[in-house]
Amino acid sequence: MPTHEQRMQKKQAVVQERIAAAQEQRGILLINTGNGKGKSSAAFGVLARALGHGLRAAVVQFVKGRSDTGEEAFFRGHANVSWHVGGEGFTWETRDRERDARAAAAAWQIACEHLANPDIDLVILDELTYAFKYDWLPLPDVIAALQARPPLQHAIVTGRGAPPALREIADTVTDMGMEKHAFKAGVKAMPGVEY
């Protein structure tokens, strides 16, 4: 039976072989989807990482209509971040489908400008997937814009229920599941954790 050290040497060799084989450099498309908490939070963690490397980023939020979130307060003042809150709030709050669709279309126009700009290294399209669920934006147009972005630009799409066609073009898809959520136990949404 191999020793721990032998197993780790074998594992290290496999990892080093994969690193050596991965030579392509290009922007990647990540999707954070699923019913669990943390899709946007994970995207904002990547934003912090990108800024740490001196990259320029843009965030377009498609559903959130509030401007008092901790992430916006932290990132909006950063010189390398363009931040746009494009939503009208959750659909059960507005109850006005046409207004929500207009807000999504306006946010999408801003997103398209960022997706076409080679000076932007990372574009986060927060809660974009709801635009497909509620039929606010045509999925083929969004896919075309994501595929036409500058070669080294990264993009992250967040939101529940990412459509199969969007998942298909992504490089990385993370489907976040929910085991428990404090809100279901009656705990109020807390600043710093929920928003």
N, C-alpha and C positions, 0 to 999 in steps of 0.2 A: 504494500500500500504506500502511495507517495506521501511524503511529508508535506506539512503546510508550506514550507519554503519551496518545494518542488511544484506544488499546485500554483503558487503565486508566480513563480517564474514562467510557467506555462501560460497562465492568464496574461501576464505582462507581454509575452511574445505575441499572443493573439491580438492584443490591443495595439501594440506597436506596428504590427502588420497592417491593421486597418487604418491607422494614422498615416502610414507610408502610402497606402493605396488611395487615400482621399486627397487628390491633388487639384480638383476643380475649385475655382473661386468664383462665386456668383452670389447675388442676393437670393435669400430664401424667403419663402412664404410659409408662415406658421399660422395654425388655426388652434385657438383655445376654445373648446366647445363643451357641451355636456350640461347636466343639471346641477353640478356641484359648484360650490363657492370657489372663487379665486381666479377666474378667467381673466378679468381685467387686471387684477392684482399681479398676476404672472406677467402680463404684457408690460405693466409699469416697472416691474423688476428688470425686464430686458431694457426698458428705456433708461433706467439708472445705469445699467451696465454699458449701454451704448454711449451715454454722456461721459462716463468715466474714461472712455477711449477717445473722447473728443469728437464723436460723430454728431451730425445734425439730425434732428427728428421733428416729426409732425404728428399730432394727435388730433383725430376727428372723432367726436363722440356722437353717435347716431340716435340714442334714446335719452340718455341723461339730459335733463333740462336744468339741473341745479348747478350752481357755480360755487358751492361751498365745500367741495370734497377736499380731503387732505392731499390727494395726489395732485389735483389742480393747483392748490395753494403752494405746493412744494415745487412743481415743475414749471408752472406758467412764467415765473420770473427768470427762468434760466435762459441765457442768451441763445442757446442752440436748440430751443424748443418753440415750435409754433403750436398753440393749443386752441382748439375750436370746439365749443359746446354747441352742437347742432340740433339736439333733440328738443322736443316739447314736453318731455317727461314720459313716464310709462303710459301706455295706451289706455289703461284703466283709469288714469288720472285725467287725460285730455278728452277721451271719448269722442274725438273729432278726427275721423280717418283722413279726411282731405287735408286738414291742417298738418297732421303727422306726416302725410305723404309729401306735402310741400317742404316741410322741414328736412325730411330725408333727402329730397332732391337737391335742396340748397347745400346741405352738408356734403352730398356726393360731388357736387361741382367743386367744392373746396378740396375734397379728397383727390379728385382727378388732377387738379393743379399740382398737388404734392407728389402724386404718383408719376407725373410727367417730368418732375424736376430732378435732374441728376445731382443737384447740390444737396438734396435731402437723402440721408443714408437709411433712415428708418421711418416708416409710416405705420402708425397704429390706427386701425379702424375699429374703434371700440363699439361693441354691440351692433355691428353691421348686419349680423345674421337675421335680426328682427325685420330688417328691410325686405327680406325675402319671404318670411313667414306672413307678413301683412301685405305683401305685394306692393310695396312702396317703390322698389327699384327692380329693373329687369336683370336677372341673374346673368344672362349672356353678356350684357354690357359691362358688368362688374368684372366678370372673369376676363374679358378682353383687356380691360384697363390694367388688371393685376398682371396679366401676362406680358403686357407691352411696357411695363415700367423699366427704368434704366437697369442695365445689367447687374450693377453692384448694390442696388437698393433692396433692403429687406422690408417686408411687410408682415404685420400681425393683424389677424382678424379675430375678434372675440364675439361671443354670444352663443346662446343655446341653439340647438338644432341646425348646425351648419349643414347645408344641402349636400348631397352626394357629389354633385358636379364640382362644387367648391373644394370639397375634401380631395377629390381626384387630382386637382392641379397643385395642391399644397405639397410642400416638401416635408413638413412635420405637422401632424395632427395630434393634439392631446385632448382626449375626451375625459373631462373631469366629472367624477361621480360624487354623489352625496350619500354619506352614511348617516350623518346627524347634522342638524343645524340648530343653533341656539334660538333662532327666531321661532322655530316650531315648538320650542319649550317655553315660549313666552318671554324671552329675553329681548329687550328693545335693541334696535340697530344702534351700535355704539360707534362714536367718532374714533377714527384711528384704526378701526378694524373693518367696519362695514362701509364707511365713506370717509 
